[in-house]
Every structure is written in structure tokens, then in C-alpha cells.
Amino acid sequence: MLKQFGVVLLLSVNLVACFDRDPADAASNFSLASSTSEMVSSGDALEEFSLIRDESFGGLKLDMGIEAFEPLLLCKVEKGEPVLWAGIGEIIQEWNYQDCGVKLQLSTVDPDTPQIVSSIIVRAPSTLRTARNIHIGSTEQEVMAAYADYLDADYSVPGDTLVAGSIYGGLIFTLKNDQVESMFLGAGAE
């Protein structure tokens, strides 16, 4: 899906660029985009989303079904009511494992389709670690070293919030007193 989004985005940008020119100039410089170009076929333009595909908290990942994540969370769960979020066209439900320090957001497109994990929040007393060994209590420097290749300087606020990947799909660390207070995996913005 991300690769398709990249193609649509690339074509949209090219079309806008064509309409923003003098028609005579646009016609003389017009060329067709190649569907075999490296940018279109590899998805490199959306590399910022690669983190979200591989990241986990102790094996707990996005897009997991209920049967896959339930054995990983042995605490009592409080389930919120499913709510239709019309803006995204999905039914959202929160599952809070307070004694484990984990809150999941589950989503589905309709009541007959199984729910999957769409976001994860980890707080104390959780001992879960990211794929790069960051946990509640890790220092800001440890996070910066572990995720240096993915840190988003535009949305990170030193001493407060570090964003790895993207706010549209990544890992967000909230800091307090130079330590990780919470970790969020998912889309922080739509």
C-alpha cells in the first residue's frame, strides 16, 4: 500500500507542476514518468515508514491480530467500547492492560473483519523493550544513539519528545527528567 501511495503522490506532484507553468513551456518540457524508475519501484521515497514495519515492544507489533498478541499480555484487560471513527472509516477500540503498562488501539473496517493492532502505548510498569533495546527508563542519549538513523529533527523536541520514523507512522518517545516515560508506536497524526 505504501508503494502505491508513493506512486500516487509522485504522479500528483508531477501533475501539479505541469499545471503551474505556462502552457507553451509545459508542452515543450513534458515527459512521461517511467514506471520502472528506481524511485517508483523501490519505495525509497517512503523509507521513513520502514521503521514501523519492523519495530516491536517485546514481540508486540502493529497489525497483529488478537490471537497473536493475547499470549504476550498476561495482565487483566479493560476493553473500551468500539467506536466508528468516520474520518478514517474504521471501528476503533482501546484495550488497556494497566497492570502491564500497555494500551492497545485495535481497528477494523467493519464488525465482520477481525481487529488488528493499530497503535501501542507503553508506560511504567512495563518492562517491554523496543527492537533496539530501549525501555521505560532509558536515557535520552540511549534513544538518540539507538535510533540515530531514524530521528526526525523537525518533530523532535530535545528533553521532551523524540520521534523516530515519522509522526505519520513511527515510534514516539516521551521523556521526563532525561528518561523515557512512555513509548508510542503507530500514527501520531493522520
C-alpha positions in Angstrom: 0.0 0.0 0.0 2.8 2.4 0.8 4.4 1.8 -2.6 1.0 2.6 -4.2 0.7 5.8 -2.1 4.2 6.8 -3.3 3.2 6.4 -6.9 0.0 8.4 -6.5 2.0 11.1 -4.6 4.7 11.2 -7.3 2.1 11.5 -10.1 0.1 14.2 -8.2 3.2 16.3 -7.7 4.1 15.9 -11.4 0.6 16.9 -12.4 0.6 20.0 -10.2 4.0 21.0 -11.5 2.6 20.8 -15.1 -0.4 23.0 -14.3 1.7 25.6 -12.6 3.6 26.5 -15.8 3.0 28.5 -18.9 1.1 26.0 -21.2 3.6 26.6 -24.1 6.5 26.0 -21.8 4.9 22.9 -20.2 4.3 21.3 -23.5 7.9 21.7 -24.6 9.2 20.2 -21.3 6.6 17.4 -20.9 7.9 13.9 -20.4 6.2 10.7 -19.2 7.2 9.3 -15.8 8.7 5.8 -16.1 7.0 3.1 -14.0 10.3 1.3 -14.0 12.3 4.1 -12.4 14.1 3.3 -9.1 12.1 5.8 -7.1 8.7 4.3 -8.1 9.6 0.6 -7.9 11.7 0.7 -4.7 9.5 2.8 -2.4 12.7 4.7 -1.2 10.7 7.9 -1.0 8.7 6.4 1.8 11.7 5.0 3.7 10.7 6.9 6.8 7.9 4.2 7.2 10.3 1.3 7.2 10.8 1.5 10.9 7.2 0.9 11.7 7.2 -2.4 9.7 10.0 -3.9 11.9 9.5 -2.3 15.3 8.0 -4.1 18.3 7.8 -4.0 22.0 8.9 -7.4 23.2 7.3 -9.0 20.1 4.1 -6.9 20.3 3.8 -5.3 16.8 1.4 -3.3 14.7 -1.1 -5.2 12.6 -1.2 -8.2 15.0 -4.5 -10.0 15.4 -6.0 -10.7 18.8 -4.9 -14.3 18.9 -1.3 -13.3 18.3 -0.9 -10.6 20.9 -3.1 -12.0 23.8 -0.4 -14.6 24.9 2.1 -11.7 25.2 0.0 -9.7 27.7 -1.0 -11.7 30.7 -2.5 -8.8 32.7 -6.2 -8.1 33.2 -7.6 -6.1 30.3 -10.2 -3.3 30.3 -11.8 -3.1 26.9 -13.4 0.2 25.7 -16.4 0.3 23.5 -15.9 0.0 19.8 -16.4 3.5 18.1 -16.7 4.3 14.4 -14.2 7.0 13.5 -15.9 8.3 10.4 -12.9 10.4 9.4 -10.9 7.3 8.8 -13.7 4.9 8.1 -12.6 2.4 10.8 -14.0 1.0 14.0 -11.6 1.7 16.9 -11.4 0.0 20.3 -9.0 0.5 23.1 -7.7 -2.4 25.2 -5.9 -1.2 28.4 -3.6 -3.6 30.2 -2.9 -1.1 33.1 -1.0 -3.6 35.3 1.3 -4.4 32.4 1.7 -0.7 31.4 0.3 -1.3 27.8 -2.6 0.2 26.0 -3.5 -1.0 22.5 -5.7 0.6 19.9 -7.4 -2.0 17.8 -9.1 -1.3 14.4 -11.2 -2.9 11.8 -13.1 -1.7 8.8 -16.3 -3.5 9.7 -17.7 -5.6 12.5 -17.2 -8.8 10.5 -13.5 -8.3 9.9 -11.1 -9.3 12.7 -9.5 -6.4 14.6 -5.7 -5.7 14.4 -3.4 -3.6 16.5 -3.2 0.0 15.0 -1.2 1.6 17.8 0.6 0.7 21.0 1.4 2.8 24.1 3.9 1.5 26.7 4.3 3.1 30.2 5.5 2.0 33.6 5.4 -0.6 35.0 6.1 -2.2 31.6 9.5 -3.9 31.1 8.9 -4.3 27.4 11.8 -3.2 25.1 11.9 -2.0 21.6 13.6 -3.9 18.8 16.7 -1.7 19.6 16.6 -2.4 23.3 15.0 0.9 24.5 12.7 0.6 27.5 10.9 2.8 30.1 13.7 4.5 32.0 16.2 4.5 29.1 18.0 7.9 28.8 17.5 10.4 26.0 21.1 9.7 24.8 20.4 6.0 24.6 17.3 6.6 22.5 19.2 9.1 20.2 22.1 6.6 19.8 19.7 3.6 19.1 17.5 5.5 16.6 20.0 8.0 15.1 19.2 6.8 11.6 15.5 7.4 12.0 15.3 10.5 14.3 13.0 13.3 12.9 14.6 16.6 13.9 11.5 18.6 12.7 9.2 16.9 15.2 11.5 16.0 18.0 11.9 18.4 21.0 15.1 17.6 22.9 14.3 16.9 26.6 10.6 16.3 25.8 9.8 14.2 22.7 11.9 12.2 20.3 10.3 11.0 17.0 11.9 8.0 15.2 10.5 7.5 11.7 7.6 9.8 11.3 4.6 11.2 13.2 2.6 9.6 10.5 3.9 6.2 11.3 6.8 5.7 13.7 7.9 5.5 17.3 7.5 8.5 19.6 9.4 8.6 22.9 8.1 10.9 25.6 10.8 12.0 28.1 10.8 13.2 31.7 13.9 14.1 33.6 16.1 12.7 30.8 14.4 9.3 30.8 11.8 7.6 28.6 8.5 7.9 30.3 6.3 6.5 27.5 6.7 5.0 24.1 4.1 5.1 21.3 4.2 3.0 18.1 1.8 3.9 15.3 0.5 7.0 13.5 0.6 10.1 15.8 -1.0 12.2 13.1 -3.2 11.4 10.1 
